[in-house]
């Protein structure tokens, strides 16, 4: 598992993650395995996030999150 935490572009109409682009490649989501909310370190004013653990068409397992207030998406983890 690698911790990445980099911004990325995500196609997620109505909150349904369909694909994401990272390092010039587009990955199609084949399954969302888990979705959960995390309030973050409120004492450090960390924003609330919604996490997604998903499978992509390359066979990879990824964790993405979206910051609730800003709407920005990040690749959080890549599993080997």
C-alpha positions in Angstrom: 0.0 0.0 0.0 1.3 3.5 -0.9 0.0 6.7 0.6 -0.3 9.2 -2.3 -2.6 12.0 -1.2 -2.6 13.9 -4.5 -5.3 15.9 -6.2 -7.0 14.3 -9.2 -9.9 14.7 -11.6 -13.0 12.5 -10.9 -16.2 11.9 -12.9 -18.9 11.4 -10.2 -22.3 12.5 -11.3 -24.7 12.6 -8.4 -22.0 11.2 -6.1 -21.6 8.0 -8.1 -17.8 7.6 -8.9 -17.5 6.4 -12.5 -13.8 7.2 -13.4 -10.8 9.2 -12.3 -7.7 10.5 -14.0 -4.2 10.3 -12.5 -0.7 10.7 -14.1 -2.3 11.1 -17.6 -4.3 7.9 -17.4 -8.0 7.5 -17.0 -9.3 4.6 -14.8 -12.8 3.3 -15.1 -14.4 2.3 -11.8 -15.6 -1.3 -11.9 -16.8 -1.5 -8.2 -17.2 0.8 -5.2 -16.3 -1.5 -2.3 -16.8 0.9 0.6 -17.9 4.5 1.2 -17.6 6.3 4.5 -17.4 9.8 6.0 -14.6 11.1 8.2 -14.8 14.2 10.2 -11.1 14.8 10.2 -9.0 16.3 12.9 -11.5 19.0 13.8 -9.0 20.5 16.4 -6.7 21.2 13.4 -9.6 22.5 11.3 -9.2 19.6 8.9 -12.2 19.4 6.5 -14.7 16.7 6.5 -14.1 14.0 3.8 -16.0 11.3 2.1 -13.8 8.3 1.3 -14.3 5.6 -1.4 -12.4 2.3 -1.7 -12.8 1.1 -5.2 -11.7 -1.3 -7.9 -10.6 0.1 -11.3 -10.5 -1.5 -14.8 -6.7 -2.0 -14.5 -7.4 -4.4 -11.6 -6.1 -1.9 -9.0 -7.5 -1.1 -5.6 -7.6 2.6 -4.8 -8.8 4.9 -2.1 -10.1 8.4 -3.1 -11.7 11.1 -1.0 -13.6 14.2 -1.6 -13.5 17.2 0.7 -17.1 18.1 1.5 -16.8 21.9 1.6 -14.5 22.4 -1.4 -15.6 19.5 -3.5 -12.0 18.7 -4.4 -11.0 15.1 -5.0 -7.8 13.4 -4.0 -6.2 10.0 -4.5 -5.4 8.9 -1.0 -4.0 5.3 -1.3 -3.0 2.8 -3.9 -2.9 -0.8 -2.9 -0.2 -3.1 -4.3 
